[in-house]
Amino acid sequence: MTSSPRALRLDAEKEASRLPPLLARAEQLAGTVLLGEHGRRRAGMGDDFWQYRPVQTGDARRMIDWRRSARSDMEFVREREWQVAQSVMLWLDTSASMRFASDKNLPEKADRARLIALSAAILLIKGGERVGVTGTALPPRRGRAQVLRLAEHFSNEQNADYGAPEARAMLPHARALFVSDFMGDIDAVKSALTKAADRGVRGVLMQVLDPAEESFPFHGRTIFESAGKTLRYETLKANDLKTRYLEKLAARKADLTHLCAVAGWQFTTHHTDASAQSALLWLHRAMEKSA
């Protein structure tokens, strides 16, 4: 049974009332990025006028724009812009490791990741694209209602220490965005990107890190504990671990960069002490390039 427009509106408002802070921030952030028309500027079946061109052999008479042709000695065809909505698949890591912030004045990695992912979804949907999540929970759709569904989906949290990219049900030749700290099993990332590449999917890996995870500002006696409380390590000389930690972090970034290069994806690292706007601007341009 099809719901009435009034029922759909009430349902949407009910869902929106649950998530006002995230939605408001995401819509405000998306509004800072000027989104142009998302046409590919190729002739084809579309709604937007592109150009007039002289009639060519093989053109049907019904294609001729007689009003434009009347102003010239030649006959012209009115070409329209080819605009095909593309599917964009999102994966957002909401595991325990993402709930880390080294300072009370910094957002948790998960909070920043949600904001960026939802803002990107809003921009893409406004550009006419269909946006969904990897897997089968939320297939790609357009419209305001889909933004609400995405906001609700992104607000869920996982108990696992680290997240693993979901690559099931990725549509062939779609685009994708994976947002995580990518501190978990690198093989899971490799598997997901391999599956994506096999389906002709191109996209972006955005690594979100707290600045302390880049600088390792720890000294003396320190207890390191995973966000999920499943891992614990105590040391009396934390500074002795700094060099090895930074080498491993650099190696992880190098691995992610290599995997993206092989799969035809793009990789970037965003730090939570940087502006979310700068990350969204970079991401917006990167997603356009991956189209």
Secondary structure as UniProt FT lines:
FT   HELIX           5..18
FT   HELIX           20..31
FT   STRAND          49..54
FT   TURN            57..58
FT   HELIX           61..63
FT   HELIX           66..69
FT   TURN            70..71
FT   STRAND          76..81
FT   STRAND          87..92
FT   HELIX           96..98
FT   TURN            104..105
FT   HELIX           109..126
FT   TURN            127..128
FT   STRAND          130..133
FT   HELIX           144..154
FT   TURN            168..169
FT   TURN            172..173
FT   STRAND          175..180
FT   HELIX           186..198
FT   TURN            199..200
FT   STRAND          202..209
FT   HELIX           211..215
FT   STRAND          222..225
FT   TURN            227..228
FT   STRAND          232..235
FT   HELIX           238..241
FT   HELIX           242..263
FT   STRAND          266..271
FT   TURN            272..273
FT   HELIX           276..289
//
